[in-house]
Amino acid sequence: MRWDALFTDMELQLESAAAQELAAEVADRTRTERATVLLADRLRACLGDELSVVVRSGATVLGEVRDVSPSWVVLTRAQREHLVPLSAVASISGLRSSSAPPADAVLRRLGLGHALRAVARDRSVVRVVAGGALHQGRVEVVGADHLELAVTFDDTARPTGVSVVLTFEGLEVLSTS
């Protein structure tokens, strides 16, 4: 009968509208949740993955994600470690779309200064890209917002007697061998 067809058509229209409303709500909730995801959380989901990171000056750092904090990432390649402040990152290729759960309270407190003080304790010669310039030396002092690098000769680890102060804000990549 015509009434049965009319009621069936109305039921299908209501079901379709409900399905569209649900799809729109899911999409909206997904966008809202993604808006709370930090870059560090996405990087932590990539531990062990190879990434290409371009910093402000245009320098590219390739490597495997080894460690991540809310303010830095460590990439390794060919037995060299690269500490990259997240504030210096311009772009990343190879990043997964997934993310790790938010960092715990201890990890959230590990800032750039913590990582740089560990490098200073190690006393190894590092290469630092800051403001697009390359510096080589040993991290001697780590302040609240800067570090002091005792410059060494390029071909040896001998100190030159010169030091340079680099701000955390200007730091782009710190590489150890």
Phi and psi restraints in degrees (value plus and minus 20) as a CYANA .aco file:
   2 ARG   PHI     -85.7   -45.7
   2 ARG   PSI     -55.3   -15.3
   3 TRP   PHI     -84.3   -44.3
   3 TRP   PSI     -60.3   -20.3
   4 ASP   PHI     -81.8   -41.8
   4 ASP   PSI     -62.8   -22.8
   5 ALA   PHI     -85.4   -45.4
   5 ALA   PSI     -60.1   -20.1
   6 LEU   PHI     -84.6   -44.6
   6 LEU   PSI     -66.4   -26.4
   7 PHE   PHI     -84.8   -44.8
   7 PHE   PSI     -59.3   -19.3
   8 THR   PHI     -82.7   -42.7
   8 THR   PSI     -63.5   -23.5
   9 ASP   PHI     -83.1   -43.1
   9 ASP   PSI     -62.0   -22.0
  10 MET   PHI     -84.2   -44.2
  10 MET   PSI     -61.1   -21.1
  11 GLU   PHI     -82.9   -42.9
  11 GLU   PSI     -62.5   -22.5
  12 LEU   PHI     -84.0   -44.0
  12 LEU   PSI     -58.8   -18.8
  13 GLN   PHI     -85.0   -45.0
  13 GLN   PSI     -61.6   -21.6
  14 LEU   PHI     -84.6   -44.6
  14 LEU   PSI     -62.9   -22.9
  15 GLU   PHI     -82.9   -42.9
  15 GLU   PSI     -60.8   -20.8
  16 SER   PHI     -84.9   -44.9
  16 SER   PSI     -63.0   -23.0
  17 ALA   PHI     -83.9   -43.9
  17 ALA   PSI     -61.1   -21.1
  18 ALA   PHI     -84.6   -44.6
  18 ALA   PSI     -60.3   -20.3
  19 ALA   PHI     -86.3   -46.3
  19 ALA   PSI     -60.7   -20.7
  20 GLN   PHI     -85.3   -45.3
  20 GLN   PSI     -60.2   -20.2
  21 GLU   PHI     -84.1   -44.1
  21 GLU   PSI     -61.7   -21.7
  22 LEU   PHI     -84.4   -44.4
  22 LEU   PSI     -63.5   -23.5
  23 ALA   PHI     -82.0   -42.0
  23 ALA   PSI     -60.5   -20.5
  24 ALA   PHI     -86.4   -46.4
  24 ALA   PSI     -59.7   -19.7
  25 GLU   PHI     -86.2   -46.2
  25 GLU   PSI     -61.4   -21.4
  26 VAL   PHI     -83.4   -43.4
  26 VAL   PSI     -64.3   -24.3
  27 ALA   PHI     -81.9   -41.9
  27 ALA   PSI     -61.6   -21.6
  28 ASP   PHI     -85.5   -45.5
  28 ASP   PSI     -63.9   -23.9
  29 ARG   PHI     -85.1   -45.1
  29 ARG   PSI     -57.3   -17.3
  30 THR   PHI     -83.3   -43.3
  30 THR   PSI     -66.0   -26.0
  31 ARG   PHI     -81.1   -41.1
  31 ARG   PSI     -61.4   -21.4
  32 THR   PHI     -84.3   -44.3
  32 THR   PSI     -63.2   -23.2
  33 GLU   PHI     -87.9   -47.9
  33 GLU   PSI     -61.0   -21.0
  34 ARG   PHI     -83.7   -43.7
  34 ARG   PSI     -48.8    -8.8
  35 ALA   PHI     -87.0   -47.0
  35 ALA   PSI     -35.5     4.5
  36 THR   PHI    -117.4   -77.4
  36 THR   PSI     -24.8    15.2
  37 VAL   PHI    -100.3   -60.3
  37 VAL   PSI     109.2   149.2
  38 LEU   PHI    -107.8   -67.8
  38 LEU   PSI     133.3   173.3
  39 LEU   PHI     -78.0   -38.0
  39 LEU   PSI     -59.6   -19.6
  40 ALA   PHI     -80.2   -40.2
  40 ALA   PSI     -57.2   -17.2
  41 ASP   PHI     -86.4   -46.4
  41 ASP   PSI     -58.4   -18.4
  42 ARG   PHI     -89.0   -49.0
  42 ARG   PSI     -57.9   -17.9
  43 LEU   PHI     -86.0   -46.0
  43 LEU   PSI     -59.2   -19.2
  44 ARG   PHI     -83.9   -43.9
  44 ARG   PSI     -47.0    -7.0
  45 ALA   PHI     -92.8   -52.8
  45 ALA   PSI     -32.3     7.7
  46 CYS   PHI    -124.7   -84.7
  46 CYS   PSI      -5.8    34.2
  47 LEU   PHI     -73.3   -33.3
  47 LEU   PSI     107.5   147.5
  48 GLY   PHI      71.3   111.3
  48 GLY   PSI     -31.5     8.5
  49 ASP   PHI    -106.3   -66.3
  49 ASP   PSI     133.7   173.7
  50 GLU   PHI    -106.9   -66.9
  50 GLU   PSI     109.7   149.7
  51 LEU   PHI    -149.8  -109.8
  51 LEU   PSI     139.9   179.9
  52 SER   PHI    -138.0   -98.0
  52 SER   PSI      98.0   138.0
  53 VAL   PHI    -134.5   -94.5
  53 VAL   PSI     106.8   146.8
  54 VAL   PHI    -126.0   -86.0
  54 VAL   PSI     108.5   148.5
  55 VAL   PHI    -117.0   -77.0
  55 VAL   PSI     153.9   193.9
  56 ARG   PHI     -69.3   -29.3
  56 ARG   PSI     -61.7   -21.7
  57 SER   PHI     -95.1   -55.1
  57 SER   PSI     -27.4    12.6
  58 GLY   PHI      79.0   119.0
  58 GLY   PSI     -27.5    12.5
  59 ALA   PHI     -84.8   -44.8
  59 ALA   PSI     122.4   162.4
  60 THR   PHI    -130.9   -90.9
  60 THR   PSI     113.8   153.8
  61 VAL   PHI    -137.0   -97.0
  61 VAL   PSI     100.2   140.2
  62 LEU   PHI    -125.4   -85.4
  62 LEU   PSI     119.7   159.7
  63 GLY   PHI     150.5   190.5
  63 GLY   PSI     154.5   194.5
  64 GLU   PHI    -108.7   -68.7
  64 GLU   PSI     113.6   153.6
  65 VAL   PHI     -89.5   -49.5
  65 VAL   PSI      97.9   137.9
  66 ARG   PHI    -126.5   -86.5
  66 ARG   PSI     -57.1   -17.1
  67 ASP   PHI    -173.8  -133.8
  67 ASP   PSI     129.5   169.5
  68 VAL   PHI    -164.0  -124.0
  68 VAL   PSI     118.4   158.4
  69 SER   PHI    -146.7  -106.7
  69 SER   PSI     156.1   196.1
  70 PRO   PHI     -83.9   -43.9
  70 PRO   PSI     -34.6     5.4
  71 SER   PHI    -141.8  -101.8
  71 SER   PSI     -24.0    16.0
  72 TRP   PHI    -174.9  -134.9
  72 TRP   PSI     143.2   183.2
  73 VAL   PHI    -154.1  -114.1
  73 VAL   PSI     123.4   163.4
  74 VAL   PHI    -130.5   -90.5
  74 VAL   PSI     104.8   144.8
  75 LEU   PHI    -133.7   -93.7
  75 LEU   PSI     122.0   162.0
  76 THR   PHI    -141.4  -101.4
  76 THR   PSI     123.0   163.0
  77 ARG   PHI    -178.5  -138.5
  77 ARG   PSI     109.3   149.3
  78 ALA   PHI      32.3    72.3
  78 ALA   PSI      28.9    68.9
  79 GLN   PHI      40.0    80.0
  79 GLN   PSI       3.8    43.8
  80 ARG   PHI    -140.7  -100.7
  80 ARG   PSI     114.1   154.1
  81 GLU   PHI    -122.4   -82.4
  81 GLU   PSI     119.6   159.6
  82 HIS   PHI    -143.0  -103.0
  82 HIS   PSI      96.2   136.2
  83 LEU   PHI    -112.8   -72.8
  83 LEU   PSI      99.8   139.8
  84 VAL   PHI    -140.9  -100.9
  84 VAL   PSI      96.3   136.3
  85 PRO   PHI     -84.8   -44.8
  85 PRO   PSI     115.4   155.4
  86 LEU   PHI     -82.8   -42.8
  86 LEU   PSI     -46.7    -6.7
  87 SER   PHI     -87.8   -47.8
  87 SER   PSI     -37.4     2.6
  88 ALA   PHI    -113.6   -73.6
  88 ALA   PSI     -28.4    11.6
  89 VAL   PHI     -94.8   -54.8
  89 VAL   PSI     107.3   147.3
  90 ALA   PHI    -116.5   -76.5
  90 ALA   PSI     -60.6   -20.6
  91 SER   PHI    -178.0  -138.0
  91 SER   PSI     138.8   178.8
  92 ILE   PHI    -155.9  -115.9
  92 ILE   PSI     113.6   153.6
  93 SER   PHI    -132.5   -92.5
  93 SER   PSI     120.7   160.7
  94 GLY   PHI      76.5   116.5
  94 GLY   PSI     -15.7    24.3
  95 LEU   PHI     -94.3   -54.3
  95 LEU   PSI     114.0   154.0
  96 ARG   PHI     -88.9   -48.9
  96 ARG   PSI     138.7   178.7
  97 SER   PHI    -103.0   -63.0
  97 SER   PSI     -35.9     4.1
  98 SER   PHI    -102.6   -62.6
  98 SER   PSI     149.1   189.1
  99 SER   PHI    -158.5  -118.5
  99 SER   PSI     137.4   177.4
 100 ALA   PHI    -105.5   -65.5
 100 ALA   PSI     140.6   180.6
 101 PRO   PHI     -79.1   -39.1
 101 PRO   PSI     135.1   175.1
 102 PRO   PHI     -73.2   -33.2
 102 PRO   PSI     128.5   168.5
 103 ALA   PHI     -84.2   -44.2
 103 ALA   PSI     130.2   170.2
 104 ASP   PHI     -94.5   -54.5
 104 ASP   PSI     153.6   193.6
 105 ALA   PHI     -80.9   -40.9
 105 ALA   PSI     -57.9   -17.9
 106 VAL   PHI     -86.9   -46.9
 106 VAL   PSI     -67.4   -27.4
 107 LEU   PHI     -82.3   -42.3
 107 LEU   PSI     -58.4   -18.4
 108 ARG   PHI     -81.8   -41.8
 108 ARG   PSI     -45.1    -5.1
 109 ARG   PHI    -105.9   -65.9
 109 ARG   PSI     -30.1     9.9
 110 LEU   PHI    -100.2   -60.2
 110 LEU   PSI      75.5   115.5
 111 GLY   PHI    -110.6   -70.6
 111 GLY   PSI    -195.4  -155.4
 112 LEU   PHI     -82.4   -42.4
 112 LEU   PSI     -57.8   -17.8
 113 GLY   PHI     -78.6   -38.6
 113 GLY   PSI     -59.3   -19.3
 114 HIS   PHI     -80.0   -40.0
 114 HIS   PSI     -66.7   -26.7
 115 ALA   PHI     -85.3   -45.3
 115 ALA   PSI     -60.7   -20.7
 116 LEU   PHI     -89.3   -49.3
 116 LEU   PSI     -54.0   -14.0
 117 ARG   PHI     -86.1   -46.1
 117 ARG   PSI     -54.1   -14.1
 118 ALA   PHI     -85.9   -45.9
 118 ALA   PSI     -58.9   -18.9
 119 VAL   PHI     -85.5   -45.5
 119 VAL   PSI     -61.6   -21.6
 120 ALA   PHI     -82.5   -42.5
 120 ALA   PSI     -61.4   -21.4
 121 ARG   PHI     -83.2   -43.2
 121 ARG   PSI     -53.4   -13.4
 122 ASP   PHI     -89.9   -49.9
 122 ASP   PSI     -47.4    -7.4
 123 ARG   PHI      44.5    84.5
 123 ARG   PSI      -1.1    38.9
 124 SER   PHI    -102.1   -62.1
 124 SER   PSI     136.8   176.8
 125 VAL   PHI     -97.3   -57.3
 125 VAL   PSI     113.2   153.2
 126 VAL   PHI    -144.1  -104.1
 126 VAL   PSI     138.9   178.9
 127 ARG   PHI    -132.2   -92.2
 127 ARG   PSI     112.2   152.2
 128 VAL   PHI    -144.9  -104.9
 128 VAL   PSI     108.7   148.7
 129 VAL   PHI    -121.1   -81.1
 129 VAL   PSI      99.7   139.7
 130 ALA   PHI    -159.6  -119.6
 130 ALA   PSI     104.7   144.7
 131 GLY   PHI      41.0    81.0
 131 GLY   PSI       7.0    47.0
 132 GLY   PHI      64.0   104.0
 132 GLY   PSI     -28.6    11.4
 133 ALA   PHI    -116.3   -76.3
 133 ALA   PSI     128.7   168.7
 134 LEU   PHI    -121.5   -81.5
 134 LEU   PSI     110.6   150.6
 135 HIS   PHI    -145.7  -105.7
 135 HIS   PSI     127.3   167.3
 136 GLN   PHI    -148.3  -108.3
 136 GLN   PSI     115.2   155.2
 137 GLY   PHI     150.7   190.7
 137 GLY   PSI    -183.6  -143.6
 138 ARG   PHI    -132.1   -92.1
 138 ARG   PSI     117.5   157.5
 139 VAL   PHI     -93.8   -53.8
 139 VAL   PSI      96.7   136.7
 140 GLU   PHI    -117.7   -77.7
 140 GLU   PSI     -64.6   -24.6
 141 VAL   PHI    -152.9  -112.9
 141 VAL   PSI     117.3   157.3
 142 VAL   PHI    -143.8  -103.8
 142 VAL   PSI      95.2   135.2
 143 GLY   PHI    -114.8   -74.8
 143 GLY   PSI    -186.9  -146.9
 144 ALA   PHI     -90.4   -50.4
 144 ALA   PSI     -50.9   -10.9
 145 ASP   PHI    -160.0  -120.0
 145 ASP   PSI      -4.6    35.4
 146 HIS   PHI    -175.4  -135.4
 146 HIS   PSI     146.8   186.8
 147 LEU   PHI    -154.9  -114.9
 147 LEU   PSI     135.4   175.4
 148 GLU   PHI    -133.0   -93.0
 148 GLU   PSI     106.3   146.3
 149 LEU   PHI    -130.1   -90.1
 149 LEU   PSI     101.9   141.9
 150 ALA   PHI    -101.4   -61.4
 150 ALA   PSI      90.1   130.1
 151 VAL   PHI     -88.4   -48.4
 151 VAL   PSI     117.3   157.3
 152 THR   PHI    -137.6   -97.6
 152 THR   PSI     141.0   181.0
 153 PHE   PHI     -86.5   -46.5
 153 PHE   PSI     128.0   168.0
 154 ASP   PHI     -81.1   -41.1
 154 ASP   PSI     -59.4   -19.4
 155 ASP   PHI    -109.2   -69.2
 155 ASP   PSI     -31.3     8.7
 156 THR   PHI    -158.6  -118.6
 156 THR   PSI     155.1   195.1
 157 ALA   PHI    -116.1   -76.1
 157 ALA   PSI      -8.2    31.8
 158 ARG   PHI     -89.1   -49.1
 158 ARG   PSI     114.2   154.2
 159 PRO   PHI     -90.6   -50.6
 159 PRO   PSI     128.5   168.5
 160 THR   PHI    -112.8   -72.8
 160 THR   PSI     -31.1     8.9
 161 GLY   PHI      66.4   106.4
 161 GLY   PSI     -19.1    20.9
 162 VAL   PHI    -127.8   -87.8
 162 VAL   PSI     123.2   163.2
 163 SER   PHI    -149.4  -109.4
 163 SER   PSI     136.4   176.4
 164 VAL   PHI    -152.2  -112.2
 164 VAL   PSI     119.3   159.3
 165 VAL   PHI    -120.5   -80.5
 165 VAL   PSI     107.8   147.8
 166 LEU   PHI    -139.5   -99.5
 166 LEU   PSI     112.5   152.5
 167 THR   PHI     -99.7   -59.7
 167 THR   PSI     130.0   170.0
 168 PHE   PHI     -79.0   -39.0
 168 PHE   PSI     -57.9   -17.9
 169 GLU   PHI     -82.3   -42.3
 169 GLU   PSI     -54.9   -14.9
 170 GLY   PHI    -105.2   -65.2
 170 GLY   PSI     -34.7     5.3
 171 LEU   PHI     -87.5   -47.5
 171 LEU   PSI     110.5   150.5
 172 GLU   PHI    -133.7   -93.7
 172 GLU   PSI     -66.7   -26.7
 173 VAL   PHI    -167.9  -127.9
 173 VAL   PSI     117.2   157.2
 174 LEU   PHI    -143.5  -103.5
 174 LEU   PSI      99.5   139.5
 175 SER   PHI    -135.8   -95.8
 175 SER   PSI     115.8   155.8
 176 THR   PHI    -135.2   -95.2
 176 THR   PSI     138.9   178.9
